[in-house]
Amino acid sequence: MDGDRAMRWLIVVLLFCLAVLVGSQPPPPSGEAVAPEEKLEPLPPVPKLPPHVVAIARLRLRESTLRVDPMSDFNLIRNVSERTSWSHLYQQRVIVSLDNDDIFRFPIVIFVSEHQPMNLSPAERERLRRYLKGGGFLFISECNAKLRLRPELRPEIQAILPEAKLQPIPPDHPIYRVPYRIDKIPQARRGGKTFHEGMELNGKLVLVYSQNAEECSWQSWKWTGPMCACLPPDFEYAFRFGVNLVYYALTH
């Protein structure tokens, strides 16, 4: 028995020494080849919809941009359908990237910021610019679990449309009036604002930026409850705002 116990202790000591040796290896010298970055998983094919059917698309920049509140856009679509009589709204989520022109097939695109900088490439920025100038609508919702990234996100958004100004949307704007009247914007629990910001082209709002993480409410609705620290305090408000957002994008 004592021999077995000694053998077990010897194995533990050897494993500990091995772990120390592996963890203490120096980093590869500068210039040494490193493994290439992991390639993005291919997106599912964009569905071919009848002319009378419209869809809300979710924008993917990196794999991780779909892991932040992954069900938020789907739950918004379902809520819009339940709260309106729009039979022409496609009931499934559609994911687009900026690697091709699929984005131009959809009148409204949602992007949920992740826990790292947006970092658009010049080509991605140019495609988004063409999309907005061609009549598209972009909603950027900030996941404010990482407030330190907020100062970096605003310049990225502004650079998409240098000719427009990212500024607060007035409370009497049509986006807060139809179908629901929204007189107050509840703040997110972590550094939220009592207003949204937007960018206009030719008198039309083409981009809305929110620091109140409405998508957290869309994500958690009926499933997990208010488990996220950045949730707005009012689920009903979040979905009313989402319906107004979609309505404005489809009617202007």
C-alpha positions, 0 to 999 in steps of 0.5 A: 500500500505504501509503495502504491501511495509513493508511486502516486505522489511521484506521478503527481510531482512529475506532472507538475514539473512537466506543466511548469516546463511547458508554461515557462517556454519563451515565446517564439522569436520575432519573425518566426512563422506563426499559425494563420488566423482561423478562417470564418465558417461559411455562411448559409446561402442567402434565401431567394425570396419572392418580390413581396417578401422582405427580410431583416438581416444580421451582419457578421463581421467575425464569428464572434459578432454572431455570438453576442445575443445570438437570438436577438434578431430572430426574437425581434422578427417574431415580435414584429410579426406578432404585434403587426399584420405584416404577412410579408415579413420573412420569419427566419433570420438571414445572415450577411457579411461584407465580403459580397453584395448580398447586403443590398438585397435587404432593406434593414440590417442589424449589427450587434457590436461585440466585445472588441473593436469594430475594425472595418476594413476600407473595403467593408466600409465602402460597401456599407457606405454604398448600402446606406447611400443606396437606400439601406438602413443599418441599426447598430446596437452596442453591447455595453458590457465593455464600456471601454470600447465605446470611444472606439466605436463612434469614430468607426460609425462616423467613418462609414458616412463622413458627409453625415453627422452622427448626432442625437435623434430628436424625441419627436422624430417619426421613428418614435411615433409610429406604430408606437408612441415612445416618449421616454428611452430607458437607460441601460443599467450600465452606462446607457443614454436617454437618447439614440444617435443617428445619421441622415442622408437627404432628410432620411434616417439611414443609421441608428446607433444605440448605447442602451443594448435593446438587443439584450432584451430581445435576446432574453425575452421569455427565455432567460429573463433579465440576466444581463447587466446591460439590459434596459429595465423595460422589455416592453419598451425594447420591443416597441422600439424594435417594431418602430425601427423596422416600420421606419426602415420599411416605409421611408 
